[in-house]
């Protein structure tokens, strides 16, 4: 299913690692955009196989948006497209979405799924 996932961090937390997750089925099947230190990486897990789909390096931002439509994925930072992949191949078909962090310092202000 198509998903539009938006995660907004509190001001000053963009240097911490945080993620927007789409098409989540389980730990082995998902697509996610990971933000850290102003950089973004787009990944997919399909049947436990990890694949990097693209990356962007820039300045700090507070909103991370991951849009997955069909086999296309676009990642936005504060409303500006930063990674666009026209075909992500065998994408997970899960219907769950979420956000994540690898530490207790990242403070999430808002989480939205469309």
Secondary structure per residue as TSV (DSSP state, phi and psi in degrees):
chain	resnum	aa	ss	phi	psi
A	1	X	-	360.0	149.6
A	2	X	-	-72.9	142.9
A	3	X	E	-142.7	146.4
A	4	X	E	-127.6	106.6
A	5	X	E	-112.8	126.5
A	6	X	E	-124.6	129.2
A	7	X	E	-126.6	125.4
A	8	X	E	-114.6	125.3
A	9	X	E	-92.9	154.7
A	10	X	-	-63.7	152.8
A	11	X	T	-53.2	138.4
A	12	X	T	85.1	2.0
A	13	X	-	-107.1	2.8
A	14	X	T	-66.3	-15.3
A	15	X	T	-79.5	-11.2
A	16	X	S	-86.0	161.0
A	17	X	-	-82.5	126.6
A	18	X	E	-148.4	159.9
A	19	X	E	-140.0	152.5
A	20	X	E	-111.1	130.0
A	21	X	E	-119.1	132.4
A	22	X	E	-129.4	159.8
A	23	X	E	48.6	41.5
A	24	X	E	-75.4	127.5
A	25	X	E	-110.2	-50.4
A	26	X	E	-161.3	-174.9
A	27	X	T	-57.7	-24.7
A	28	X	T	-98.1	-1.2
A	29	X	E	-144.0	102.2
A	30	X	E	-171.2	164.6
A	31	X	E	-122.8	136.9
A	32	X	E	-148.3	151.2
A	33	X	E	-107.3	126.1
A	34	X	E	-111.4	126.4
A	35	X	E	-109.6	137.9
A	36	X	E	-164.1	129.6
A	37	X	T	53.6	37.6
A	38	X	T	80.8	-1.7
A	39	X	E	-102.0	154.8
A	40	X	E	-131.0	138.3
A	41	X	E	-127.7	137.0
A	42	X	E	-108.4	127.6
A	43	X	E	-131.9	160.2
A	44	X	E	-136.4	148.9
A	45	X	E	-119.1	124.2
A	46	X	E	-130.4	119.1
A	47	X	T	51.7	38.1
A	48	X	T	82.2	-0.9
A	49	X	E	-95.9	122.2
A	50	X	E	-88.0	130.7
A	51	X	E	-136.2	131.6
A	52	X	E	-84.3	130.8
A	53	X	E	-106.4	-17.8
A	54	X	E	168.5	167.0
A	55	X	E	-151.0	161.6
A	56	X	E	-145.6	141.6
A	57	X	E	-128.4	126.2
A	58	X	-	-161.1	-146.6
A	59	X	S	-97.3	172.7
A	60	X	-	-62.0	151.3
A	61	X	-	-151.0	166.9
A	62	X	S	-118.3	-19.7
A	63	X	E	-114.5	127.3
A	64	X	E	-112.6	126.5
A	65	X	E	-127.4	129.6
A	66	X	E	-120.0	118.5
A	67	X	E	-113.9	121.9
A	68	X	E	-119.6	118.9
A	69	X	E	-133.5	115.1
A	70	X	T	61.0	-124.6
A	71	X	T	-104.6	19.9
A	72	X	E	-106.9	144.3
A	73	X	E	-135.7	135.1
A	74	X	E	-131.9	135.9
A	75	X	E	-117.2	132.5
A	76	X	E	-116.8	145.4
A	77	X	E	-120.7	117.3
A	78	X	T	50.2	42.4
A	79	X	T	84.0	-0.6
A	80	X	E	-106.8	126.8
A	81	X	E	-63.3	124.9
A	82	X	E	-117.0	-28.9
A	83	X	E	-138.2	129.0
A	84	X	E	-134.9	122.8
A	85	X	E	-119.5	119.8
A	86	X	S	-77.5	-25.5
A	87	X	-	-145.9	119.9
A	88	X	-	-101.7	10.9
A	89	X	S	69.2	-138.0
A	90	X	S	-73.9	88.4
A	91	X	-	-88.9	148.0
A	92	X	-	-59.8	150.6
A	93	X	-	-110.4	15.0
A	94	X	-	-61.2	159.3
A	95	X	-	-111.1	0.2
A	96	X	E	-91.2	153.9
A	97	X	E	-134.9	162.2
A	98	X	E	-171.5	-170.9
A	99	X	E	-139.2	161.8
A	100	X	E	-153.2	168.4
A	101	X	E	-155.5	153.5
A	102	X	S	-103.6	12.5
A	103	X	S	-149.8	170.4
A	104	X	S	-92.3	4.5
A	105	X	-	-91.9	-22.8
A	106	X	-	-74.8	126.3
A	107	X	-	-111.3	118.9
A	108	X	E	-90.4	127.9
A	109	X	E	-90.3	-39.7
A	110	X	E	-150.8	143.3
A	111	X	E	-134.1	124.7
A	112	X	E	-135.6	144.5
A	113	X	E	-131.1	130.1
A	114	X	-	-120.2	360.0
